């Protein structure tokens, strides 16, 4: 055996070994991905959650001073037809009296202030739409309660006004206004 033959055989062994390492690693990676896929896939929302990505609500039966509660993405959403008195009281609140100065309205820029107008829709100020989850620990506030006639969370004593803004209590933020739009005069699409 000559030197060149010995080197050639040695080069072939290294190439074959490298191929086996790469093939084994690739096979292992594919196997790991196949095992991990069910765990990753289960983190996606199920069909019922995707079906609730948006919900249409008929508001024709809500009269002045009434509220309804609908379910959207597993959360309660309050829709209230406010009275003139409730709107006047909410508009009269100075921004410096609010614990949370941000509107928390998904329909507006994130830096919008928490004026009554920024918590509603222009031309439909009498209707207020909010996610009915207390921003303190996720409890469900009770409507037309508390010191400001809005919503009251009895669990820890958070008081929201008629615009859903936190006024007293441990809750750090106003009730969130979800993205919504009017499909027609009597129907709202939330989401």
C-alpha positions in Angstrom: 0.0 0.0 0.0 1.4 3.3 -1.0 1.2 6.5 0.9 -1.3 8.0 -1.4 -3.6 5.0 -1.1 -3.4 5.2 2.7 -4.3 8.9 2.7 -7.2 8.3 0.3 -8.7 5.5 2.4 -8.3 7.7 5.5 -10.0 10.6 3.7 -12.9 8.3 2.7 -13.4 7.2 6.4 -13.5 10.8 7.6 -16.0 11.8 5.0 -18.2 8.7 5.7 -18.0 9.4 9.5 -19.0 13.1 9.0 -21.9 12.0 6.9 -23.1 9.6 9.6 -22.8 12.3 12.2 -24.8 14.7 10.1 -27.4 12.1 9.2 -27.8 11.0 12.8 -28.1 14.6 14.0 -30.7 15.4 11.3 -32.7 12.3 12.2 -32.6 13.2 15.9 -33.7 16.8 15.2 -36.6 15.6 13.1 -37.5 13.1 15.8 -37.4 15.8 18.5 -39.5 18.1 16.4 -42.1 15.3 15.9 -42.2 14.7 19.6 -42.4 18.4 20.5 -45.1 19.3 17.9 -48.1 18.1 19.9 -47.0 20.2 22.9 -46.4 23.3 20.8 -49.7 22.8 18.9 -51.8 22.5 22.1 -50.8 26.1 22.9 -52.8 27.4 20.0 -56.4 28.5 20.8 -59.0 25.9 20.2 -61.8 26.3 17.7 -64.3 27.6 20.2 -61.9 30.5 21.2 -61.3 31.3 17.6 -65.0 31.4 16.9 -65.4 34.0 19.6 -62.6 36.2 18.1 -65.5 38.6 17.2 -69.1 38.7 18.3 -72.0 40.6 17.0 -74.4 42.0 19.5 -78.0 43.3 18.9 -78.4 46.5 21.0 -81.9 47.4 19.8 -83.5 46.2 23.0 -81.3 48.2 25.4 -83.2 51.2 26.8 -81.8 54.3 28.5 -80.4 53.3 31.9 -80.1 49.6 31.1 -77.0 47.4 30.7 -76.4 44.0 29.1 -73.5 41.6 29.5 -72.2 39.5 26.6 -69.4 37.0 26.5 -66.4 37.7 24.2 -63.2 35.6 24.2 -64.3 34.1 27.5 -64.7 37.5 29.2 -67.8 39.5 30.1 -68.3 42.7 28.2 -70.6 45.3 29.6 -72.7 47.4 27.2 -74.6 50.2 28.9 -77.0 52.8 27.5 -76.1 55.7 29.8 -78.6 58.4 31.0 -77.9 62.1 30.3 -77.2 62.5 34.0 -74.6 59.7 33.9 -72.9 61.3 30.9 -72.9 64.8 32.5 -71.3 63.4 35.7 -68.6 61.6 33.7 -67.8 64.6 31.6 -67.5 66.8 34.7 -64.7 64.8 36.2 -61.3 66.6 36.0 -58.6 64.4 34.6 -56.4 65.1 37.6 -59.0 63.4 39.8 -58.5 60.1 37.9 -56.2 57.3 39.2 -55.5 56.2 35.6 -55.2 59.0 33.1 -55.2 56.7 30.1 -58.3 55.9 28.1 -57.5 52.2 27.7 -59.6 52.2 24.5 -58.4 49.8 21.8 -60.1 52.0 19.2 -57.8 54.9 20.0 -54.1 55.6 20.3 -52.5 54.1 23.4 -51.7 57.6 24.8 -55.3 58.9 24.6 -56.5 60.5 27.8 -59.3 59.1 29.9 -61.9 61.8 29.1 -65.5 60.5 28.8 -65.4 61.2 25.1 -62.3 58.9 24.7 -64.1 56.1 26.4 -67.0 56.1 23.9 -67.6 56.5 20.2 -68.3 60.0 18.7 -72.0 60.3 17.9 -72.9 57.3 20.2 -71.6 58.7 23.5 -74.7 57.3 25.4 -73.4 53.8 24.7 -70.3 52.5 26.6 -68.7 49.2 25.9 -66.1 47.7 28.3 -64.5 44.5 29.2 -66.1 43.7 32.6 -63.0 42.5 34.4 -61.6 44.4 37.4 -58.1 45.4 36.7 -57.0 44.5 40.2 -57.4 40.8 40.4 -59.8 39.9 37.6 -63.0 39.9 39.5 -66.3 40.8 37.8 -67.6 44.2 39.0 -71.3 44.8 39.8 -73.1 47.4 37.6 -74.8 50.6 38.9 -73.1 50.3 42.2 -70.4 52.1 44.2 -69.8 55.7 45.1 -70.0 56.9 41.5 -73.0 54.9 40.3 -70.8 53.0 37.7 -69.3 49.6 38.7 -68.2 48.3 42.0 -65.9 45.3 42.6 -66.9 44.0 46.1 -63.9 41.7 46.3 -61.4 44.5 47.1 -63.4 47.7 47.0 -62.6 49.2 43.6 -65.1 51.9 42.5 -65.5 52.7 38.8 -67.5 55.7 37.5 -70.1 55.7 34.7 -67.3 55.8 32.1 -65.6 52.8 33.6 -62.7 54.8 35.0 -61.2 53.7 38.3 -61.8 56.3 41.0 -61.3 54.6 44.4 -59.7 51.3 45.4 -56.7 49.1 44.6 -57.4 48.6 40.9 -54.6 50.2 38.9 -56.3 50.8 35.6 -59.6 51.8 34.0 -61.8 49.0 32.6 -60.6 48.2 29.1 -62.7 49.3 26.0 -62.3 46.5 23.5 -62.1 47.1 19.7 -65.6 47.4 18.4 -67.5 48.9 15.6 -71.1 49.6 14.6 -72.3 47.3 11.8 -75.6 49.1 11.6 -77.8 51.2 13.8 -78.6 48.3 16.1 -75.6 45.9 15.9 -72.1 46.1 17.4 -69.2 43.9 16.4 -66.8 43.4 19.2 -63.4 42.2 18.2 
